[in-house]
């Protein structure tokens, strides 16, 4: 009996505070996901994709230079 009495207060607090906030934030995030990317987010995504492409090209160039200068550099790592 004592154990159940100790659980009543946390359950009430959870139901009055945490559960409503949880539900509100959950459905707010669902709404944002269903709307898709904003124009700003879309521009950022394209910008990041371009930067990733440039970075991949740089890595390939560096690897090619290392292959010429030190052919066994990959085995050292």
C-alpha positions in Angstrom: 0.0 0.0 0.0 2.8 2.4 0.8 4.5 1.8 -2.6 1.4 2.8 -4.5 0.9 5.9 -2.4 4.5 7.0 -3.2 3.7 6.6 -6.9 0.6 8.8 -6.9 2.3 12.2 -6.8 4.8 11.5 -9.6 2.0 10.0 -11.8 -0.1 13.1 -11.2 2.8 15.5 -12.0 3.6 13.5 -15.1 0.0 13.6 -16.3 -0.5 17.3 -15.6 2.9 18.6 -16.8 5.0 16.2 -18.9 2.3 14.4 -20.9 0.7 17.6 -22.3 4.0 19.1 -23.2 5.1 15.8 -24.8 1.9 15.7 -26.9 2.2 19.3 -28.0 5.8 19.0 -29.0 5.2 15.7 -30.7 2.3 17.0 -32.9 4.2 20.2 -33.6 7.2 18.3 -34.9 4.9 16.0 -37.0 3.4 19.2 -38.6 6.8 20.6 -39.5 7.9 17.3 -41.0 4.7 17.1 -43.1 5.3 20.6 -44.4 8.7 19.7 -45.8 11.7 22.0 -46.0 11.4 25.7 -46.0 13.1 27.8 -48.7 15.9 28.7 -46.3 16.4 25.1 -45.3 16.4 24.0 -49.0 19.1 26.6 -49.9 21.2 25.4 -46.9 20.8 21.8 -48.0 22.0 22.6 -51.6 24.9 24.7 -50.2 26.0 21.8 -47.9 25.7 19.3 -50.8 28.0 21.6 -52.9 30.5 21.9 -50.1 30.5 18.1 -49.7 31.2 17.7 -53.4 34.1 20.1 -53.3 35.4 18.4 -50.2 35.3 15.0 -51.9 37.2 16.4 -54.9 39.8 17.8 -52.6 40.2 14.5 -50.8 40.6 12.7 -54.1 43.3 15.3 -55.2 45.1 14.9 -51.9 45.1 11.1 -52.2 46.4 11.3 -55.7 49.2 13.5 -54.6 50.1 11.3 -51.7 50.0 8.2 -54.1 52.6 10.0 -56.2 54.8 11.2 -53.4 54.6 8.2 -51.1 53.0 5.2 -52.7 52.8 3.2 -49.4 51.1 5.8 -47.3 47.9 3.9 -47.1 49.6 0.9 -45.5 51.1 3.1 -42.7 47.7 3.9 -41.3 
